[in-house]
Amino acid sequence: MSWLPLLSYFFSGVFLANAVPHVVSGMMGRPFQSPFAKPPGEGLSSSTVNVLWGFFNIIVGYVLACRIGDFELRNTADVIAFGVGALLISLFSARHFGRFNGGNAREHR
């Protein structure tokens, strides 16, 4: 098996996981950081911009998994590549956006 489809599935996981906070925040009517804010990735974008950005991510994730590749849920390598991409962007997002939204708070003993 070629490694190119696995790379496609990895980035599909990245884009689809990245869509979640943008679509959810936008649907809740809340501003959220996006690449279109000032400064990019730090400032807040409107809920409408976040819904549009989230759906763009969904489209790209779909194309990478289903149109460029031939993603199979029963193929362990496909699922692992997708899952690693989703996990890595999720961890990065948690750390990055936690700075702005209080998610990096530490307990004091």
Sine and cosine of phi, psi and omega as CSV:
sin_phi,cos_phi,sin_psi,cos_psi,sin_omega,cos_omega
0.00,0.00,0.67,-0.75,0.03,-1.00
-0.95,0.30,0.48,-0.88,0.02,-1.00
-0.99,0.12,-0.25,0.97,-0.01,-1.00
-0.89,0.46,-0.68,0.73,0.08,-1.00
-0.88,0.48,-0.61,0.79,0.02,-1.00
-0.90,0.43,-0.61,0.80,0.08,-1.00
-0.90,0.44,-0.64,0.77,0.05,-1.00
-0.88,0.47,-0.68,0.74,0.00,-1.00
-0.93,0.36,-0.60,0.80,0.07,-1.00
-0.85,0.53,-0.77,0.64,-0.03,-1.00
-0.95,0.30,-0.43,0.90,0.13,-0.99
-0.89,0.46,-0.69,0.72,0.06,-1.00
-0.88,0.48,-0.65,0.76,0.03,-1.00
-0.87,0.49,-0.78,0.62,-0.06,-1.00
-0.92,0.39,-0.66,0.75,-0.03,-1.00
-0.93,0.36,-0.64,0.77,0.06,-1.00
-0.93,0.38,-0.60,0.80,0.02,-1.00
-0.92,0.40,-0.44,0.90,0.01,-1.00
-0.92,0.40,-0.53,0.85,-0.15,-0.99
-0.85,0.53,-0.83,0.55,-0.05,-1.00
-0.91,0.42,-0.53,0.85,-0.02,-1.00
-0.94,0.33,-0.73,0.68,0.00,-1.00
-0.92,0.40,-0.70,0.71,-0.03,-1.00
-0.90,0.44,-0.74,0.67,0.03,-1.00
-0.86,0.50,-0.70,0.71,0.00,-1.00
-0.89,0.46,-0.68,0.73,0.00,-1.00
-0.92,0.39,-0.44,0.90,0.05,-1.00
-1.00,0.09,-0.04,1.00,0.01,-1.00
0.98,0.21,0.34,0.94,-0.04,-1.00
-0.97,-0.25,0.63,-0.77,0.13,-0.99
-0.95,0.32,0.42,-0.91,0.01,-1.00
-0.44,-0.90,0.38,-0.92,0.02,-1.00
-0.89,0.45,0.59,-0.81,0.07,-1.00
-0.46,-0.89,0.17,-0.99,0.03,-1.00
-0.92,0.38,-0.21,0.98,-0.08,-1.00
-0.99,-0.11,-0.07,1.00,0.00,-1.00
-0.99,0.17,0.17,-0.99,0.07,-1.00
-0.87,-0.49,0.87,-0.49,-0.17,0.98
-0.94,0.33,0.47,-0.88,-0.04,-1.00
-0.83,0.56,0.74,-0.67,0.03,-1.00
0.98,0.19,-0.05,1.00,-0.01,-1.00
-0.83,-0.56,-0.70,0.71,0.03,-1.00
-0.96,0.28,0.19,-0.98,-0.03,-1.00
-1.00,-0.08,0.64,-0.77,0.12,-0.99
-0.94,-0.33,0.39,-0.92,-0.02,-1.00
-0.90,0.44,0.29,-0.96,0.04,-1.00
-0.88,0.47,-0.59,0.81,0.01,-1.00
-0.91,0.42,-0.71,0.71,0.03,-1.00
-0.87,0.49,-0.64,0.77,-0.01,-1.00
-0.93,0.37,-0.62,0.78,0.07,-1.00
-0.89,0.45,-0.71,0.71,0.01,-1.00
-0.89,0.45,-0.69,0.72,0.02,-1.00
-0.90,0.43,-0.66,0.75,0.03,-1.00
-0.88,0.47,-0.69,0.73,0.01,-1.00
-0.94,0.35,-0.52,0.85,0.13,-0.99
-0.88,0.48,-0.69,0.72,0.04,-1.00
-0.88,0.47,-0.63,0.78,0.04,-1.00
-0.89,0.46,-0.70,0.71,-0.01,-1.00
-0.89,0.46,-0.72,0.69,0.01,-1.00
-0.89,0.45,-0.69,0.73,0.03,-1.00
-0.87,0.49,-0.66,0.75,0.05,-1.00
-0.89,0.46,-0.74,0.67,-0.02,-1.00
-0.87,0.49,-0.68,0.73,-0.01,-1.00
-0.91,0.41,-0.60,0.80,-0.05,-1.00
-1.00,0.09,-0.66,0.75,-0.20,-0.98
-0.94,-0.33,-0.34,0.94,-0.04,-1.00
-0.95,-0.30,-0.63,0.78,0.05,-1.00
-0.99,0.11,-0.72,0.69,0.06,-1.00
-0.99,-0.17,-0.09,-1.00,0.06,-1.00
-0.76,-0.65,0.92,0.40,-0.12,-0.99
-0.84,0.54,0.75,-0.66,0.02,-1.00
-0.85,-0.53,0.87,-0.48,0.02,-1.00
-0.88,0.48,-0.44,0.90,-0.01,-1.00
-1.00,0.05,-0.04,1.00,0.03,-1.00
-0.99,-0.10,0.93,-0.38,-0.08,-1.00
-0.85,0.53,-0.66,0.75,-0.01,-1.00
-0.89,0.46,-0.65,0.76,0.03,-1.00
-0.88,0.48,-0.73,0.68,-0.04,-1.00
-0.92,0.39,-0.63,0.77,0.03,-1.00
-0.91,0.43,-0.71,0.70,0.02,-1.00
-0.86,0.51,-0.72,0.70,0.03,-1.00
-0.88,0.47,-0.74,0.67,-0.06,-1.00
-0.90,0.43,-0.62,0.78,0.03,-1.00
-0.90,0.43,-0.67,0.74,0.05,-1.00
-0.88,0.48,-0.71,0.70,0.00,-1.00
-0.90,0.43,-0.67,0.74,-0.01,-1.00
-0.90,0.43,-0.71,0.70,-0.06,-1.00
-0.91,0.42,-0.69,0.73,0.03,-1.00
-0.93,0.36,-0.53,0.85,0.03,-1.00
-0.92,0.40,-0.70,0.71,0.03,-1.00
-0.91,0.42,-0.68,0.74,0.04,-1.00
-0.87,0.49,-0.72,0.70,-0.02,-1.00
-0.89,0.45,-0.66,0.75,0.01,-1.00
-0.86,0.51,-0.70,0.71,0.00,-1.00
-0.94,0.34,-0.72,0.69,-0.06,-1.00
-0.92,0.40,-0.81,0.59,-0.07,-1.00
-0.97,0.22,-0.34,0.94,0.08,-1.00
-0.88,0.47,-0.47,0.88,0.05,-1.00
-0.88,0.47,-0.56,0.83,-0.10,-1.00
-0.99,-0.11,-0.40,0.91,-0.14,-0.99
-0.90,-0.44,0.23,0.97,0.09,-1.00
0.98,0.17,0.19,0.98,-0.05,-1.00
-0.99,0.15,-0.11,0.99,-0.01,-1.00
-0.97,-0.24,0.34,0.94,-0.01,-1.00
-0.90,0.45,0.59,-0.81,0.01,-1.00
-0.91,-0.41,0.60,-0.80,0.05,-1.00
-0.98,0.22,0.63,-0.77,0.07,-1.00
-0.96,-0.29,0.71,-0.71,0.00,-1.00
-0.95,-0.30,0.00,0.00,0.00,0.00
